[in-house]
Amino acid sequence: MCLAVPGKVIEIFENGGLRMANVDYGGVTHKACVEYVPEIEVGQYTIVHAGFAISILDEEEAQKSFEAWEELIRASREAGIPTDEVGSLPSITSS
């Protein structure tokens, strides 16, 4: 099963004829192809699967996702399930 965390697009550029983006996941940045979501803009949130941005989320949807992840992490810790690899998730800050 694959679970996705929203990432914020911080830069859009072209690479080898493909529209690409740098996507920030709370301080960790990864490159993703944004050809499937050509309308995406810097500052928007996206879900990336296998290196491809597959959807655009508005800020409210992204925040709900972060809150659900935090709830899952908190419940896992309370149940004694190790969450060291999960860590914490970014919060949305207006910029």
N, C-alpha and C positions, 0 to 999 in steps of 0.2 A: 504494500500500500504506500502511496506517495502523498505526503502532506505538504502543502505549500504555505510559505510565509510571504506576505507582500513586501516588495522592495520599492524604494523610491528612485525614480529615474533622475540622475544627476547630470548626465551628459548624453547627447546624441551625436553620432558621427558616422561616417561611411568607412567601410573596410572591405576591400575587394569587391566593390559594387553592391555590398549589402548594407542596409541601414542597421546600425548597431547602437547599443546604449551601455553606459556604465550604470549599474543598479546598486544602490546602497541598502544593505540589510543591517542597520544599526551599527555602522562603522566598518563593516566588511563589504567590500565592493567587488562585484563580479560583472563580467561582460555578458550581454545577451543580445541575440538577434531580435529586432523589433519589426521585421518584415510582416509578420502576421497582424500587427496592430499599428498600421502606418499613421494613424491619427494621434498616437501617443506623443506627449510633450514633456519637456523637462519639468520636474516637480510633481508629476502624476505618479501614482502607485500602480504596480503591475504584479502579476503572478507569472513566474518563469518556470517552465518545465523543459528539462533536457536542453537548456541553453537558449530556448525560444520564449519570448514574452507571448503569452497566450490570451491574456485579458488585461483590461484596464480597470482599476478600482478607484472609486472616489475616496476622498479622505475619510469620510464616515465609515465606509465599508472596511477600509484598511484598519481603522481604529477598532472596530468590532472584532476583526480577526486577531489583532494584537491582544485584546482583552480576553478572548477565548483561549488563546495560547497561554497567557499568564495564568488563567484559571486552571488549565490542564497541568501546567508546571507546579502550581501551588498544591493541587490535589495529589499529584504524584509524590511530591515531597512529604506531604502529610501521611501518605500511605507507605512511606519508606522506600519508594521506588527511586533509584538513582537518577538524577537529572543533570549531572555534571556536563554531559555532552550537549545538552539542550541550552543551558544557560538562561539568560533573560533576553527578552525581545525589545526592540526599539519602541519608543513611544512617539506619537506624532506631535511634532512641534510646528507651529505655524512659522513660516519664513517668508 
